[in-house]
Amino acid sequence: MKSQAAIEYMAVVVISLLLVTPFILLAQKSVKDMESKIDLIGAKETLDKIGDAAKIVYSQGDPAKLTVDVKFPKNIKASNITHQMMYFIIETNSMNNTIFKLFDFDINGTLPTDYGTHTIVLSNINNVVNISYTS
């Protein structure tokens, strides 16, 4: 009698786990997707903040200089600044996404790829905005 109750209890637990497992997996995927979206939004906000500062520095002319603290998101694989564009390559769910910002003036310099807050220094030298950073 006791063994039959134990087997019935175990059967109920196993069936319950089988019914709940798909929902747990779906929730896990949703959390990963949300984290990816947060990283992409964070990258866009980072580029927008640096871009706004670059526009201010450019409009003030040589020798304007501005320092901003910017939080960089996780999963940045690469960053680049070329002529009139800066961009991040973000890895999300085993895919690479490029987030970029375009300008109507020349920019040059480097951006970090490390997660966290970085101090970005923007300066106008001969009407070219130079972007550098310190940790």
SULPE-V320345 format. One record per backbone hydrogen bond with DSSP energy under -1.0 kcal/mol. NH is the residue of the N-H (numbers start at 1). CO is the residue of the C=O. E is the energy in kcal/mol with one decimal. If there is no record, write none. Layout:
BEGIN
NH,CO,E + NH,CO,E
END
This chain:
BEGIN
5,1,-1.8 + 6,2,-2.1 + 7,3,-2.3 + 8,4,-2.4 + 9,5,-2.4 + 10,6,-2.5 + 11,7,-2.3 + 12,8,-2.1 + 13,9,-2.2 + 14,10,-2.6 + 15,11,-2.4 + 16,12,-2.3 + 17,13,-2.5 + 18,14,-2.4 + 19,15,-2.0 + 20,16,-2.1 + 21,17,-2.2 + 24,20,-1.9 + 25,21,-2.4 + 26,22,-2.3 + 27,23,-2.2 + 28,24,-2.2 + 29,25,-2.1 + 30,26,-2.2 + 31,27,-2.1 + 32,28,-2.0 + 33,29,-2.5 + 34,30,-2.2 + 35,31,-2.3 + 36,32,-2.1 + 37,33,-2.2 + 38,34,-2.4 + 39,35,-2.1 + 40,36,-2.2 + 41,37,-2.7 + 42,38,-2.6 + 43,39,-2.2 + 44,40,-2.2 + 45,41,-2.6 + 46,42,-2.2 + 47,43,-2.4 + 48,44,-2.5 + 49,45,-2.4 + 50,46,-2.3 + 51,47,-2.8 + 52,48,-2.7 + 53,49,-1.9 + 54,50,-2.4 + 55,51,-2.2 + 56,52,-1.9 + 57,53,-2.4 + 58,54,-2.6 + 59,55,-2.5 + 60,56,-1.6 + 64,61,-2.7 + 66,122,-3.0 + 68,120,-2.6 + 70,118,-2.9 + 72,116,-3.4 + 77,89,-3.1 + 78,89,-1.3 + 80,87,-2.2 + 82,85,-3.1 + 85,82,-2.4 + 86,101,-2.1 + 87,80,-2.4 + 88,99,-2.7 + 89,78,-2.6 + 90,97,-3.2 + 91,75,-2.5 + 92,95,-3.0 + 95,92,-1.8 + 97,90,-3.0 + 99,88,-2.4 + 101,86,-2.5 + 103,84,-2.5 + 107,83,-3.8 + 108,129,-2.3 + 110,131,-1.9 + 116,72,-2.1 + 118,70,-3.0 + 119,134,-2.3 + 120,68,-3.5 + 121,132,-2.8 + 122,66,-3.3 + 123,130,-2.2 + 124,64,-2.8 + 125,128,-2.6 + 129,106,-2.2 + 130,123,-3.5 + 131,108,-2.9 + 132,121,-2.5 + 134,119,-2.5
END
